[in-house]
Amino acid sequence: METRVAIIGIIVENDGVVPKIQEQLSKYSEYIIGRMGIPYGKRNIRVISIAIDAPMDIINALTGKIGRLEGVSAKAVYQKNID
């Protein structure tokens, strides 16, 4: 199956859902290239970026599951060209 590289950007405003985010990331760990989380205390949010190499349906599923959590926004940016 064809894969694409993408970055999933996540903004967390509700600390209570962090374990649910971690659970989803663990389920898709085989596709994750790397991740970075930055707590931003000034605004009381968390900024997370996930680099992923996966089929489009996997990227969309993960982004959607995380983005549906209360107090969480998630968007994916994809590589333009597929080799």
Backbone atoms as SQL, in Angstrom:
CREATE TABLE atoms (id INTEGER PRIMARY KEY, chain TEXT, resi INTEGER, resn TEXT, atom TEXT, x REAL, y REAL, z REAL);
INSERT INTO atoms VALUES
  (1, 'A', 1, 'MET', 'N', 0.839, -1.179, 0.000),
  (2, 'A', 1, 'MET', 'CA', 0.000, 0.000, 0.000),
  (3, 'A', 1, 'MET', 'C', 0.889, 1.249, 0.000),
  (4, 'A', 2, 'GLU', 'N', 0.502, 2.223, -0.776),
  (5, 'A', 2, 'GLU', 'CA', 1.262, 3.463, -0.897),
  (6, 'A', 2, 'GLU', 'C', 1.163, 4.290, 0.389),
  (7, 'A', 3, 'THR', 'N', 2.297, 4.823, 0.817),
  (8, 'A', 3, 'THR', 'CA', 2.309, 5.643, 2.024),
  (9, 'A', 3, 'THR', 'C', 2.722, 7.072, 1.690),
  (10, 'A', 4, 'ARG', 'N', 2.396, 7.977, 2.594),
  (11, 'A', 4, 'ARG', 'CA', 2.805, 9.380, 2.468),
  (12, 'A', 4, 'ARG', 'C', 3.382, 9.834, 3.793),
  (13, 'A', 5, 'VAL', 'N', 4.253, 10.803, 3.714),
  (14, 'A', 5, 'VAL', 'CA', 4.787, 11.417, 4.923),
  (15, 'A', 5, 'VAL', 'C', 3.905, 12.610, 5.244),
  (16, 'A', 6, 'ALA', 'N', 3.566, 12.747, 6.521),
  (17, 'A', 6, 'ALA', 'CA', 2.721, 13.851, 6.959),
  (18, 'A', 6, 'ALA', 'C', 3.157, 14.305, 8.345),
  (19, 'A', 7, 'ILE', 'N', 2.735, 15.507, 8.675),
  (20, 'A', 7, 'ILE', 'CA', 2.887, 16.034, 10.026),
  (21, 'A', 7, 'ILE', 'C', 1.485, 16.245, 10.573),
  (22, 'A', 8, 'ILE', 'N', 1.215, 15.697, 11.742),
  (23, 'A', 8, 'ILE', 'CA', -0.051, 15.946, 12.413),
  (24, 'A', 8, 'ILE', 'C', 0.221, 16.947, 13.524),
  (25, 'A', 9, 'GLY', 'N', -0.440, 18.098, 13.440),
  (26, 'A', 9, 'GLY', 'CA', -0.322, 19.129, 14.465),
  (27, 'A', 9, 'GLY', 'C', -1.485, 19.013, 15.425),
  (28, 'A', 10, 'ILE', 'N', -1.182, 18.991, 16.731),
  (29, 'A', 10, 'ILE', 'CA', -2.212, 18.805, 17.752),
  (30, 'A', 10, 'ILE', 'C', -2.079, 19.913, 18.794),
  (31, 'A', 11, 'ILE', 'N', -3.197, 20.550, 19.118),
  (32, 'A', 11, 'ILE', 'CA', -3.260, 21.526, 20.208),
  (33, 'A', 11, 'ILE', 'C', -4.183, 20.949, 21.269),
  (34, 'A', 12, 'VAL', 'N', -3.675, 20.834, 22.489),
  (35, 'A', 12, 'VAL', 'CA', -4.445, 20.243, 23.594),
  (36, 'A', 12, 'VAL', 'C', -4.772, 21.324, 24.614),
  (37, 'A', 13, 'GLU', 'N', -6.052, 21.557, 24.816),
  (38, 'A', 13, 'GLU', 'CA', -6.510, 22.531, 25.809),
  (39, 'A', 13, 'GLU', 'C', -7.092, 21.853, 27.042),
  (40, 'A', 14, 'ASN', 'N', -7.238, 20.540, 26.994),
  (41, 'A', 14, 'ASN', 'CA', -7.851, 19.770, 28.072),
  (42, 'A', 14, 'ASN', 'C', -6.884, 18.666, 28.503),
  (43, 'A', 15, 'ASP', 'N', -6.175, 18.882, 29.604),
  (44, 'A', 15, 'ASP', 'CA', -5.186, 17.892, 30.070),
  (45, 'A', 15, 'ASP', 'C', -5.799, 16.524, 30.357),
  (46, 'A', 16, 'GLY', 'N', -7.083, 16.484, 30.614),
  (47, 'A', 16, 'GLY', 'CA', -7.737, 15.213, 30.936),
  (48, 'A', 16, 'GLY', 'C', -7.738, 14.208, 29.799),
  (49, 'A', 17, 'VAL', 'N', -7.546, 14.668, 28.573),
  (50, 'A', 17, 'VAL', 'CA', -7.565, 13.757, 27.430),
  (51, 'A', 17, 'VAL', 'C', -6.178, 13.276, 27.015),
  (52, 'A', 18, 'VAL', 'N', -5.154, 13.748, 27.675),
  (53, 'A', 18, 'VAL', 'CA', -3.783, 13.351, 27.308),
  (54, 'A', 18, 'VAL', 'C', -3.613, 11.827, 27.299),
  (55, 'A', 19, 'PRO', 'N', -4.134, 11.078, 28.295),
  (56, 'A', 19, 'PRO', 'CA', -4.011, 9.613, 28.223),
  (57, 'A', 19, 'PRO', 'C', -4.702, 9.013, 26.993),
  (58, 'A', 20, 'LYS', 'N', -5.802, 9.611, 26.547),
  (59, 'A', 20, 'LYS', 'CA', -6.496, 9.121, 25.354),
  (60, 'A', 20, 'LYS', 'C', -5.678, 9.393, 24.094),
  (61, 'A', 21, 'ILE', 'N', -5.005, 10.537, 24.062),
  (62, 'A', 21, 'ILE', 'CA', -4.122, 10.835, 22.931),
  (63, 'A', 21, 'ILE', 'C', -2.979, 9.827, 22.904),
  (64, 'A', 22, 'GLN', 'N', -2.375, 9.591, 24.053),
  (65, 'A', 22, 'GLN', 'CA', -1.279, 8.628, 24.151),
  (66, 'A', 22, 'GLN', 'C', -1.725, 7.234, 23.699),
  (67, 'A', 23, 'GLU', 'N', -2.936, 6.854, 24.070),
  (68, 'A', 23, 'GLU', 'CA', -3.477, 5.550, 23.677),
  (69, 'A', 23, 'GLU', 'C', -3.569, 5.441, 22.155),
  (70, 'A', 24, 'GLN', 'N', -4.077, 6.487, 21.505),
  (71, 'A', 24, 'GLN', 'CA', -4.184, 6.472, 20.044),
  (72, 'A', 24, 'GLN', 'C', -2.810, 6.444, 19.383),
  (73, 'A', 25, 'LEU', 'N', -1.878, 7.237, 19.892),
  (74, 'A', 25, 'LEU', 'CA', -0.532, 7.245, 19.324),
  (75, 'A', 25, 'LEU', 'C', 0.137, 5.884, 19.468),
  (76, 'A', 26, 'SER', 'N', -0.107, 5.207, 20.567),
  (77, 'A', 26, 'SER', 'CA', 0.457, 3.872, 20.771),
  (78, 'A', 26, 'SER', 'C', -0.107, 2.873, 19.766),
  (79, 'A', 27, 'LYS', 'N', -1.389, 2.988, 19.456),
  (80, 'A', 27, 'LYS', 'CA', -2.023, 2.085, 18.486),
  (81, 'A', 27, 'LYS', 'C', -1.406, 2.222, 17.095),
  (82, 'A', 28, 'TYR', 'N', -0.945, 3.422, 16.761),
  (83, 'A', 28, 'TYR', 'CA', -0.400, 3.698, 15.434),
  (84, 'A', 28, 'TYR', 'C', 1.120, 3.854, 15.462),
  (85, 'A', 29, 'SER', 'N', 1.769, 3.376, 16.503),
  (86, 'A', 29, 'SER', 'CA', 3.210, 3.602, 16.696),
  (87, 'A', 29, 'SER', 'C', 4.075, 3.058, 15.564),
  (88, 'A', 30, 'GLU', 'N', 3.622, 2.027, 14.880),
  (89, 'A', 30, 'GLU', 'CA', 4.439, 1.463, 13.796),
  (90, 'A', 30, 'GLU', 'C', 4.628, 2.441, 12.634),
  (91, 'A', 31, 'TYR', 'N', 3.769, 3.440, 12.533),
  (92, 'A', 31, 'TYR', 'CA', 3.843, 4.419, 11.454),
  (93, 'A', 31, 'TYR', 'C', 4.535, 5.722, 11.865),
  (94, 'A', 32, 'ILE', 'N', 4.698, 5.927, 13.158),
  (95, 'A', 32, 'ILE', 'CA', 5.214, 7.200, 13.649),
  (96, 'A', 32, 'ILE', 'C', 6.729, 7.271, 13.496),
  (97, 'A', 33, 'ILE', 'N', 7.190, 8.317, 12.827),
  (98, 'A', 33, 'ILE', 'CA', 8.622, 8.556, 12.636),
  (99, 'A', 33, 'ILE', 'C', 9.197, 9.213, 13.887),
  (100, 'A', 34, 'GLY', 'N', 8.469, 10.184, 14.418),
  (101, 'A', 34, 'GLY', 'CA', 8.919, 10.899, 15.609),
  (102, 'A', 34, 'GLY', 'C', 7.823, 11.823, 16.104),
  (103, 'A', 35, 'ARG', 'N', 8.013, 12.304, 17.327),
  (104, 'A', 35, 'ARG', 'CA', 7.015, 13.215, 17.885),
  (105, 'A', 35, 'ARG', 'C', 7.681, 14.179, 18.853),
  (106, 'A', 36, 'MET', 'N', 7.030, 15.329, 19.000),
  (107, 'A', 36, 'MET', 'CA', 7.550, 16.344, 19.901),
  (108, 'A', 36, 'MET', 'C', 6.362, 16.985, 20.606),
  (109, 'A', 37, 'GLY', 'N', 6.473, 17.120, 21.910),
  (110, 'A', 37, 'GLY', 'CA', 5.440, 17.779, 22.685),
  (111, 'A', 37, 'GLY', 'C', 6.018, 18.967, 23.435),
  (112, 'A', 38, 'ILE', 'N', 5.313, 20.075, 23.371),
  (113, 'A', 38, 'ILE', 'CA', 5.776, 21.301, 24.031),
  (114, 'A', 38, 'ILE', 'C', 4.656, 21.829, 24.921),
  (115, 'A', 39, 'PRO', 'N', 4.875, 21.852, 26.242),
  (116, 'A', 39, 'PRO', 'CA', 3.883, 22.501, 27.096),
  (117, 'A', 39, 'PRO', 'C', 4.051, 24.015, 26.998),
  (118, 'A', 40, 'TYR', 'N', 2.952, 24.728, 26.823),
  (119, 'A', 40, 'TYR', 'CA', 2.998, 26.185, 26.721),
  (120, 'A', 40, 'TYR', 'C', 2.194, 26.749, 27.888),
  (121, 'A', 41, 'GLY', 'N', 2.899, 26.906, 29.004),
  (122, 'A', 41, 'GLY', 'CA', 2.271, 27.311, 30.256),
  (123, 'A', 41, 'GLY', 'C', 1.591, 28.665, 30.208),
  (124, 'A', 42, 'LYS', 'N', 2.116, 29.572, 29.424),
  (125, 'A', 42, 'LYS', 'CA', 1.538, 30.911, 29.332),
  (126, 'A', 42, 'LYS', 'C', 0.069, 30.864, 28.908),
  (127, 'A', 43, 'ARG', 'N', -0.268, 29.915, 28.043),
  (128, 'A', 43, 'ARG', 'CA', -1.646, 29.766, 27.571),
  (129, 'A', 43, 'ARG', 'C', -2.318, 28.503, 28.103),
  (130, 'A', 44, 'ASN', 'N', -1.607, 27.761, 28.931),
  (131, 'A', 44, 'ASN', 'CA', -2.122, 26.523, 29.519),
  (132, 'A', 44, 'ASN', 'C', -2.592, 25.525, 28.451),
  (133, 'A', 45, 'ILE', 'N', -1.746, 25.329, 27.432),
  (134, 'A', 45, 'ILE', 'CA', -2.026, 24.352, 26.381),
  (135, 'A', 45, 'ILE', 'C', -0.792, 23.487, 26.155),
  (136, 'A', 46, 'ARG', 'N', -0.974, 22.436, 25.376),
  (137, 'A', 46, 'ARG', 'CA', 0.121, 21.568, 24.936),
  (138, 'A', 46, 'ARG', 'C', 0.129, 21.586, 23.419),
  (139, 'A', 47, 'VAL', 'N', 1.305, 21.696, 22.815),
  (140, 'A', 47, 'VAL', 'CA', 1.451, 21.662, 21.370),
  (141, 'A', 47, 'VAL', 'C', 2.224, 20.388, 21.031),
  (142, 'A', 48, 'ILE', 'N', 1.639, 19.551, 20.197),
  (143, 'A', 48, 'ILE', 'CA', 2.258, 18.267, 19.854),
  (144, 'A', 48, 'ILE', 'C', 2.363, 18.172, 18.339),
  (145, 'A', 49, 'SER', 'N', 3.517, 17.723, 17.853),
  (146, 'A', 49, 'SER', 'CA', 3.659, 17.441, 16.423),
  (147, 'A', 49, 'SER', 'C', 4.093, 15.991, 16.254),
  (148, 'A', 50, 'ILE', 'N', 3.459, 15.346, 15.301),
  (149, 'A', 50, 'ILE', 'CA', 3.724, 13.942, 15.014),
  (150, 'A', 50, 'ILE', 'C', 4.171, 13.831, 13.560),
  (151, 'A', 51, 'ALA', 'N', 5.350, 13.280, 13.300),
  (152, 'A', 51, 'ALA', 'CA', 5.794, 12.960, 11.944),
  (153, 'A', 51, 'ALA', 'C', 5.427, 11.501, 11.690),
  (154, 'A', 52, 'ILE', 'N', 4.757, 11.253, 10.570),
  (155, 'A', 52, 'ILE', 'CA', 4.223, 9.923, 10.308),
  (156, 'A', 52, 'ILE', 'C', 4.427, 9.544, 8.844),
  (157, 'A', 53, 'ASP', 'N', 4.662, 8.277, 8.591),
  (158, 'A', 53, 'ASP', 'CA', 4.763, 7.727, 7.233),
  (159, 'A', 53, 'ASP', 'C', 3.773, 6.570, 7.174),
  (160, 'A', 54, 'ALA', 'N', 2.626, 6.811, 6.533),
  (161, 'A', 54, 'ALA', 'CA', 1.547, 5.830, 6.569),
  (162, 'A', 54, 'ALA', 'C', 0.622, 6.019, 5.371),
  (163, 'A', 55, 'PRO', 'N', -0.231, 5.029, 5.099),
  (164, 'A', 55, 'PRO', 'CA', -1.262, 5.220, 4.077),
  (165, 'A', 55, 'PRO', 'C', -2.199, 6.366, 4.488),
  (166, 'A', 56, 'MET', 'N', -2.779, 7.025, 3.500),
  (167, 'A', 56, 'MET', 'CA', -3.662, 8.171, 3.766),
  (168, 'A', 56, 'MET', 'C', -4.788, 7.825, 4.733),
  (169, 'A', 57, 'ASP', 'N', -5.378, 6.638, 4.592),
  (170, 'A', 57, 'ASP', 'CA', -6.497, 6.299, 5.468),
  (171, 'A', 57, 'ASP', 'C', -6.060, 6.175, 6.926),
  (172, 'A', 58, 'ILE', 'N', -4.839, 5.739, 7.167),
  (173, 'A', 58, 'ILE', 'CA', -4.313, 5.641, 8.530),
  (174, 'A', 58, 'ILE', 'C', -4.081, 7.040, 9.101),
  (175, 'A', 59, 'ILE', 'N', -3.478, 7.915, 8.302),
  (176, 'A', 59, 'ILE', 'CA', -3.229, 9.292, 8.758),
  (177, 'A', 59, 'ILE', 'C', -4.546, 9.979, 9.076),
  (178, 'A', 60, 'ASN', 'N', -5.521, 9.835, 8.179),
  (179, 'A', 60, 'ASN', 'CA', -6.824, 10.460, 8.399),
  (180, 'A', 60, 'ASN', 'C', -7.531, 9.888, 9.618),
  (181, 'A', 61, 'ALA', 'N', -7.431, 8.578, 9.815),
  (182, 'A', 61, 'ALA', 'CA', -8.078, 7.945, 10.973),
  (183, 'A', 61, 'ALA', 'C', -7.474, 8.457, 12.280),
  (184, 'A', 62, 'LEU', 'N', -6.156, 8.481, 12.360),
  (185, 'A', 62, 'LEU', 'CA', -5.495, 8.947, 13.576),
  (186, 'A', 62, 'LEU', 'C', -5.816, 10.415, 13.840),
  (187, 'A', 63, 'THR', 'N', -5.729, 11.243, 12.814),
  (188, 'A', 63, 'THR', 'CA', -6.027, 12.668, 12.966),
  (189, 'A', 63, 'THR', 'C', -7.473, 12.861, 13.420),
  (190, 'A', 64, 'GLY', 'N', -8.389, 12.133, 12.829),
  (191, 'A', 64, 'GLY', 'CA', -9.798, 12.251, 13.193),
  (192, 'A', 64, 'GLY', 'C', -10.087, 11.805, 14.608),
  (193, 'A', 65, 'LYS', 'N', -9.524, 10.675, 15.016),
  (194, 'A', 65, 'LYS', 'CA', -9.755, 10.165, 16.375),
  (195, 'A', 65, 'LYS', 'C', -9.236, 11.139, 17.425),
  (196, 'A', 66, 'ILE', 'N', -8.073, 11.707, 17.174),
  (197, 'A', 66, 'ILE', 'CA', -7.505, 12.661, 18.130),
  (198, 'A', 66, 'ILE', 'C', -8.286, 13.978, 18.092),
  (199, 'A', 67, 'GLY', 'N', -8.637, 14.436, 16.896),
  (200, 'A', 67, 'GLY', 'CA', -9.333, 15.698, 16.748),
  (201, 'A', 67, 'GLY', 'C', -10.745, 15.712, 17.317),
  (202, 'A', 68, 'ARG', 'N', -11.351, 14.534, 17.475),
  (203, 'A', 68, 'ARG', 'CA', -12.696, 14.450, 18.050),
  (204, 'A', 68, 'ARG', 'C', -12.708, 14.493, 19.571),
  (205, 'A', 69, 'LEU', 'N', -11.543, 14.406, 20.188),
  (206, 'A', 69, 'LEU', 'CA', -11.488, 14.472, 21.649),
  (207, 'A', 69, 'LEU', 'C', -11.825, 15.881, 22.122),
  (208, 'A', 70, 'GLU', 'N', -12.497, 15.981, 23.250),
  (209, 'A', 70, 'GLU', 'CA', -12.901, 17.280, 23.778),
  (210, 'A', 70, 'GLU', 'C', -11.684, 18.131, 24.143),
  (211, 'A', 71, 'GLY', 'N', -11.669, 19.356, 23.655),
  (212, 'A', 71, 'GLY', 'CA', -10.574, 20.271, 23.970),
  (213, 'A', 71, 'GLY', 'C', -9.318, 20.032, 23.170),
  (214, 'A', 72, 'VAL', 'N', -9.445, 19.340, 22.025),
  (215, 'A', 72, 'VAL', 'CA', -8.284, 19.019, 21.187),
  (216, 'A', 72, 'VAL', 'C', -8.566, 19.418, 19.742),
  (217, 'A', 73, 'SER', 'N', -7.581, 20.028, 19.095),
  (218, 'A', 73, 'SER', 'CA', -7.633, 20.312, 17.659),
  (219, 'A', 73, 'SER', 'C', -6.502, 19.544, 17.007),
  (220, 'A', 74, 'ALA', 'N', -6.772, 18.952, 15.840),
  (221, 'A', 74, 'ALA', 'CA', -5.735, 18.203, 15.115),
  (222, 'A', 74, 'ALA', 'C', -5.917, 18.389, 13.620),
  (223, 'A', 75, 'LYS', 'N', -4.818, 18.624, 12.940),
  (224, 'A', 75, 'LYS', 'CA', -4.815, 18.782, 11.481),
  (225, 'A', 75, 'LYS', 'C', -3.578, 18.091, 10.922),
  (226, 'A', 76, 'ALA', 'N', -3.700, 17.582, 9.704),
  (227, 'A', 76, 'ALA', 'CA', -2.574, 16.925, 9.043),
  (228, 'A', 76, 'ALA', 'C', -2.140, 17.728, 7.823),
  (229, 'A', 77, 'VAL', 'N', -0.827, 17.764, 7.593),
  (230, 'A', 77, 'VAL', 'CA', -0.232, 18.369, 6.409),
  (231, 'A', 77, 'VAL', 'C', 0.559, 17.255, 5.720),
  (232, 'A', 78, 'TYR', 'N', 0.315, 17.057, 4.435),
  (233, 'A', 78, 'TYR', 'CA', 0.903, 15.943, 3.697),
  (234, 'A', 78, 'TYR', 'C', 2.012, 16.386, 2.754),
  (235, 'A', 79, 'GLN', 'N', 2.910, 15.451, 2.463),
  (236, 'A', 79, 'GLN', 'CA', 3.906, 15.712, 1.436),
  (237, 'A', 79, 'GLN', 'C', 3.174, 15.876, 0.095),
  (238, 'A', 80, 'LYS', 'N', 3.690, 16.718, -0.776),
  (239, 'A', 80, 'LYS', 'CA', 3.032, 16.999, -2.050),
  (240, 'A', 80, 'LYS', 'C', 3.193, 15.859, -3.052),
  (241, 'A', 81, 'ASN', 'N', 4.410, 15.425, -3.239),
  (242, 'A', 81, 'ASN', 'CA', 4.698, 14.431, -4.270),
  (243, 'A', 81, 'ASN', 'C', 4.937, 13.059, -3.673),
  (244, 'A', 82, 'ILE', 'N', 4.400, 12.080, -4.355),
  (245, 'A', 82, 'ILE', 'CA', 4.613, 10.694, -3.939),
  (246, 'A', 82, 'ILE', 'C', 5.521, 10.041, -4.982),
  (247, 'A', 83, 'ASP', 'N', 6.608, 9.432, -4.517),
  (248, 'A', 83, 'ASP', 'CA', 7.552, 8.778, -5.444),
  (249, 'A', 83, 'ASP', 'C', 7.014, 7.463, -5.914);
